[in-house]
């Protein structure tokens, strides 16, 4: 069996920046263990698999370790592949996912993801997480992911994590977000997943489901510009819409190819 694959750099307009995702179109669903093996072989943070139907597009996301419930950059990458490679005719793409119906609109090369809001709430910091950090946060919150708030962008850039303790955290499909106000944007962040083969996610769209409502309330504004300051870096244009958030960004195609399964 030969299957097409596209590798897309999401949340950037430059190759070798943003977050790379592999996108694989299917005619029918393959067994879950095979989808996971393909994701392992692709060796990027997420691989998106999709099937086009009369009602929209069925979409699933796999890391090299497991299937996840929501992924922003791989959704954006899939939308980019549909529009620029596969000539998908609709201006609004409706994805059917584990997290419900997700809508993506395209406009002048920018993709706007309508995602559920996941407002984080204050919690106690787990002992293992506390031990793993060289600098303690001034706020600790959690939705799917932990959200650790720091005083400055320099703190986020320079954070050091002791993986001996950090990788013992059991967070399911969640991770840990480090965030602060930005110097030349509204807020910045970095995202790490305990025990993952891709330890730091370059740009994490789903994390902004929690970051947007937090910073919208903190900064008293609904439209925000965010940067994820990983080594690859990425830019996100955000809007707090109450029950939903709008996460927008650009993308570039890096690779078109195919792979073979016996």
C-alpha positions as CSV (number, residue, x, y, z in Angstrom):
1,X,0.0,0.0,0.0
2,X,1.3,3.5,-1.0
3,X,0.1,6.5,0.9
4,X,0.8,10.2,0.4
5,X,2.3,12.3,3.1
6,X,2.9,16.0,3.5
7,X,5.1,17.8,6.0
8,X,3.9,21.3,6.9
9,X,5.6,23.9,9.1
10,X,2.7,25.5,11.0
11,X,2.3,28.9,12.7
12,X,5.0,30.4,10.6
13,X,5.6,31.8,7.1
14,X,9.2,30.5,7.0
15,X,10.6,27.1,6.3
16,X,12.5,25.6,9.3
17,X,10.4,27.6,11.7
18,X,7.1,27.0,13.4
19,X,6.0,23.5,14.3
20,X,6.4,20.7,11.7
21,X,3.5,18.2,11.4
22,X,3.0,15.3,9.0
23,X,-0.4,15.1,7.2
24,X,-1.6,11.8,5.8
25,X,-4.8,11.5,3.8
26,X,-6.7,8.2,4.0
27,X,-9.6,6.6,2.2
28,X,-10.6,4.5,5.3
29,X,-9.2,4.2,8.8
30,X,-6.3,1.9,9.3
31,X,-5.9,0.0,12.6
32,X,-4.9,2.2,15.6
33,X,-1.6,0.4,16.1
34,X,-0.6,1.0,12.5
35,X,-1.5,4.7,12.7
36,X,0.8,4.9,15.8
37,X,3.6,3.1,14.0
38,X,3.3,5.6,11.1
39,X,3.5,8.5,13.6
40,X,6.6,6.9,15.2
41,X,8.2,6.6,11.9
42,X,7.4,10.2,11.0
43,X,9.2,11.3,14.2
44,X,7.6,14.7,14.5
45,X,5.5,15.9,17.4
46,X,2.2,15.1,15.7
47,X,0.9,13.3,12.6
48,X,-2.6,14.1,11.4
49,X,-4.7,11.5,9.6
50,X,-7.8,12.6,7.8
51,X,-10.7,11.2,5.7
52,X,-12.8,13.5,3.5
53,X,-16.6,12.8,3.8
54,X,-19.8,14.4,2.6
55,X,-20.2,16.0,6.0
56,X,-16.7,17.4,6.4
57,X,-13.3,16.0,7.3
58,X,-12.7,13.3,9.9
59,X,-9.4,14.2,11.7
60,X,-7.3,12.4,14.2
61,X,-3.9,13.2,15.7
62,X,-1.1,10.9,16.9
63,X,2.2,11.7,18.7
64,X,4.9,9.0,18.5
65,X,3.6,7.7,21.8
66,X,-0.3,7.9,21.7
67,X,-3.4,9.4,20.1
68,X,-4.3,12.9,21.5
69,X,-7.6,14.7,21.9
70,X,-6.7,18.0,20.4
71,X,-3.8,19.5,18.3
72,X,-3.7,23.0,16.9
73,X,-0.6,23.0,14.7
74,X,-1.5,19.6,13.0
75,X,-5.0,20.9,12.4
76,X,-3.6,24.1,10.8
77,X,-1.2,21.9,8.8
78,X,-4.1,19.7,7.6
79,X,-6.1,22.8,6.5
80,X,-3.0,24.0,4.6
81,X,-2.6,20.7,2.8
82,X,-6.3,20.6,1.9
83,X,-6.3,24.1,0.5
84,X,-2.9,24.4,-1.2
85,X,-2.2,20.8,-2.3
86,X,-5.6,19.0,-2.5
87,X,-7.7,21.9,-3.8
88,X,-10.4,21.4,-1.2
89,X,-13.3,23.6,-2.5
90,X,-14.9,25.0,0.7
91,X,-13.6,28.2,2.3
92,X,-14.5,26.9,5.8
93,X,-13.3,23.4,6.6
94,X,-15.3,21.5,9.2
95,X,-13.3,18.9,11.1
96,X,-14.9,16.1,13.1
97,X,-12.6,15.1,16.0
98,X,-12.5,13.7,19.5
99,X,-12.9,17.3,20.7
100,X,-16.0,17.8,18.7
101,X,-16.6,19.9,15.6
102,X,-13.7,22.2,14.8
103,X,-14.0,24.9,12.1
104,X,-11.1,26.4,10.2
105,X,-11.5,29.4,7.9
106,X,-8.9,30.5,5.3
107,X,-8.2,34.1,4.4
108,X,-5.2,35.3,2.4
109,X,-2.9,32.5,3.5
110,X,-3.9,32.7,7.1
111,X,-5.8,29.9,8.8
112,X,-8.2,30.6,11.7
113,X,-8.9,27.7,14.1
114,X,-12.1,27.9,16.1
115,X,-11.3,25.9,19.2
116,X,-12.9,25.3,22.6
117,X,-11.8,27.5,25.4
118,X,-10.2,25.7,28.3
119,X,-9.9,28.3,31.1
120,X,-7.3,27.2,33.6
121,X,-8.0,27.4,37.3
122,X,-5.6,27.8,40.2
123,X,-4.1,24.5,41.7
124,X,-1.3,23.4,43.9
125,X,1.9,22.6,42.2
126,X,2.8,18.8,42.2
127,X,5.9,18.1,44.2
128,X,7.7,16.4,41.2
129,X,7.0,19.5,39.1
130,X,8.2,21.8,41.8
131,X,11.4,19.8,42.2
132,X,12.0,19.9,38.4
133,X,12.2,23.7,38.1
134,X,15.2,25.9,38.7
135,X,12.8,28.9,39.1
136,X,9.4,28.7,40.7
137,X,6.3,30.3,39.0
138,X,4.3,33.1,40.6
139,X,1.0,31.4,39.5
140,X,0.1,27.8,39.0
141,X,-3.0,26.9,37.1
142,X,-4.4,23.9,35.2
143,X,-6.9,22.9,32.5
144,X,-5.7,20.0,30.4
145,X,-2.2,21.3,30.8
146,X,-0.5,23.0,33.7
147,X,0.0,26.7,33.1
148,X,3.0,28.2,35.0
149,X,3.1,32.0,35.0
150,X,6.4,33.9,35.4
151,X,7.3,37.6,35.8
152,X,9.2,38.1,32.5
153,X,10.0,36.8,29.1
154,X,13.6,36.3,30.1
155,X,12.4,33.8,32.7
156,X,10.6,31.8,30.0
157,X,13.6,31.8,27.7
158,X,16.0,30.7,30.4
159,X,13.9,28.1,32.2
160,X,15.8,24.9,33.1
161,X,14.0,21.6,33.7
162,X,15.4,18.7,35.6
163,X,14.1,15.8,33.6
164,X,14.8,13.2,36.3
165,X,11.8,14.6,38.2
166,X,9.9,16.2,35.3
167,X,9.6,12.9,33.3
168,X,8.0,11.2,36.3
169,X,5.0,13.4,36.1
170,X,1.9,11.5,34.8
171,X,-0.3,14.0,32.9
172,X,-2.0,11.8,30.4
173,X,-2.1,13.7,27.1
174,X,-1.3,17.0,28.8
175,X,1.9,19.0,29.2
176,X,3.3,22.0,31.0
177,X,3.1,25.5,29.7
178,X,5.5,28.2,30.8
179,X,4.2,31.7,30.1
180,X,4.7,35.5,30.8
181,X,3.9,38.8,29.2
182,X,5.9,39.5,26.1
183,X,8.2,42.3,25.2
184,X,7.0,42.8,21.7
185,X,3.8,40.9,21.8
186,X,1.0,40.3,24.4
187,X,2.3,37.1,25.8
188,X,4.9,34.4,25.2
189,X,5.1,30.7,26.1
190,X,7.0,27.4,25.9
191,X,5.5,23.9,26.1
192,X,7.1,20.7,27.4
193,X,5.7,17.1,27.7
194,X,7.0,14.8,30.3
195,X,8.7,11.7,28.9
196,X,7.9,12.6,25.3
197,X,10.3,11.8,22.4
198,X,9.8,15.4,21.3
199,X,10.4,17.1,24.7
200,X,9.7,20.7,23.8
201,X,6.9,21.3,21.4
202,X,7.9,24.1,19.0
203,X,4.5,25.8,18.7
204,X,1.4,24.4,20.6
205,X,-1.9,25.6,19.2
206,X,-4.0,23.6,21.8
207,X,-2.1,25.2,24.7
208,X,-3.6,28.5,23.6
209,X,-7.0,27.2,24.4
210,X,-5.9,27.9,28.0
211,X,-3.5,30.8,27.4
212,X,-6.0,33.0,25.5
213,X,-8.7,33.1,28.2
214,X,-6.0,33.6,30.9
215,X,-4.2,36.5,29.2
216,X,-7.4,38.0,27.8
217,X,-8.7,38.4,31.4
218,X,-5.3,39.5,32.7
219,X,-4.6,42.1,30.0
220,X,-8.3,43.1,29.6
221,X,-8.4,42.7,25.9
222,X,-9.9,40.1,23.6
223,X,-7.5,40.2,20.6
224,X,-3.9,39.3,21.4
225,X,-0.7,38.4,19.6
226,X,1.3,35.6,21.0
227,X,4.7,34.1,20.3
228,X,6.0,30.7,21.3
229,X,9.7,31.2,22.0
230,X,11.0,27.7,21.4
231,X,14.2,27.5,19.3
232,X,12.1,27.2,16.1
233,X,9.6,29.9,17.2
234,X,6.1,30.7,16.0
235,X,3.5,33.5,15.9
236,X,-0.2,33.1,16.8
237,X,-3.0,35.7,16.3
238,X,-5.5,35.1,19.1
239,X,-9.1,36.1,20.0
240,X,-11.1,35.3,23.1
241,X,-14.7,34.6,22.1
242,X,-16.0,33.3,25.4
243,X,-16.8,29.6,25.0
244,X,-14.4,29.4,22.1
245,X,-11.1,30.9,21.1
246,X,-9.8,31.8,17.6
247,X,-6.2,30.8,16.9
248,X,-4.8,32.0,13.6
249,X,-1.5,31.5,11.8
250,X,0.3,30.8,8.6
251,X,1.9,27.7,7.2
252,X,4.5,26.5,4.7
253,X,4.8,23.2,2.8
254,X,8.2,21.6,3.4
255,X,7.7,18.1,1.8
256,X,5.4,16.2,-0.5
257,X,5.9,12.5,-0.8
258,X,4.7,9.0,-0.2
259,X,5.4,6.0,1.9
260,X,4.8,2.3,1.6
261,X,3.2,-0.3,3.9
262,X,3.5,-4.0,3.0
